[in-house]
Amino acid sequence: MHTPQDRAAELAVECLKGVDGLLGDWLEAVQPLRDTYEGAVPDDDFRESALQAFELLLRTVAELPVPAELAGISERIGERRARQGVPLDSLLSAARLDFRVVWDALVERADDEDKVRLVASAYHVWEAVEAHVTGIMTAYQRTVLEMGRQREDERRLWFDRLLESGGHNPTVVRDVGLALGFVPSGRFLCAAALPGPGPGGGLHGAAAALRSAGATLQRQTLSSASLLVVQLAPRVTEETVLDRLDGVPCGVSPLADGLAGVPRAVELATATVRVLPEDADGPLRLADAWLDVLVNRAGHFAAHLTDDVLGGLYDGEGGAVPAAEKERLLHTVRVHLAGNGSIAETARALYCHRNTVQQRFTRFCELTGRDVRRPGDAALLAFALRARDSGAAK
């Protein structure tokens, strides 16, 4: 006694003999979907793929062997259509029309008794179509991911070329602009975060938000830092970028005028992130960190400078300065340097007479040879004190 599946298999064998006829029915049904990507897929490719798909489906329903040339046809269609730029929803809708065409062909060849049996085996036909659709979708999505990675790899290579050239080669700058979608004459802002799951992940979120706002940008990971380079536009201003970086510990460069200035911006942003306080919870702009950056980049010379400028406080000719006096003198100098250079303002900040401030400065000068009231000495003292506070002078 034949089972419903057996009869469906026999009918599928009959359909297989006239598979070319199924193609015409399918082409008519699929035409509205075909219109959405007609220019992307040549007619010969479109027809050949459809014929192979129908043969695969009918052989599956008929429980016949699948020839080697048909094995994996679903995956090959998915991969090829992804590379051709066919929309996935249109592709899957067209593939699911296979069920209607195959089912109609089976019903057309069935008598009344067969039709009853077919209803009982409909799930078997649908399973064959869904397996085909799933193969297409899986290969399509995998290919899109691979293509995305390839595009990102290409973008990273182009950006690396820009950094390697230092922005000095106009041809490279032009080509990088074309590859990354940047306007070479545009204005750019660079943010750098230390590599790792924390800050780098924050830049990723900021990049996603800025993309949603319509920004043209590049994310890049170097050995020294994770980077986010954003091209400014009327709707993507410097303030927009900084707002999106809120809560992300990172260093932010000054604006770069032109794509050729981006390598410099990358260098400055990376130098800034190196001096982020441990408890930083947001972006640090280079304009607010120049002194720390210079101290950090000075290396062991920072220690030499500190010894030379402040050494008299610790090993002067008269012996060690009492700790209380030393801290009082240093505090007075720090307050003065943090202000606008006014003796009167410093006195007000310390709640003492201006003559007291003058006397402390004189004493400090006697011990160190540096007078904070002189601009040159003030700059050296600011550097030396920052180096001492940061530990660079140890």
ABEGO torsion letter per residue (X at the ends): XBBAAAAAAAAAAAAAAAAAAAAAAAAAAAAAAAAAAAAABBAAAAAAAAAAAAAAAAAAAAGBBBBAAABGAAAAAAAAAAAAGBBAAAAAAAAAAAAAAAAAAAAAABBAAAAAAAAAAAAAAAAAAAAAAAAAAAAAAAAAAAAAAAAAAAAAAAAAAAAAAGGABAAAAAAAAAAAGBBAABBBBBBBBBBEABAAAAAAAAAAAAAAAGBBBBBBBBAABBBBBBBBBAABBAAAAAAAABGBBBBBBBBBBEAAAAAAAAAAAAAAAAABBAABABBBBAAAAAAAAAAAAAEAAAAAAAAAAAAAAAABAAEBBBAAAAAAAAAAAAAAAABAGBAAAAAAAAGBBAAAAAAAAAAAAAAAGBBAABAAAAAAAAAAAAAAAAGAAX
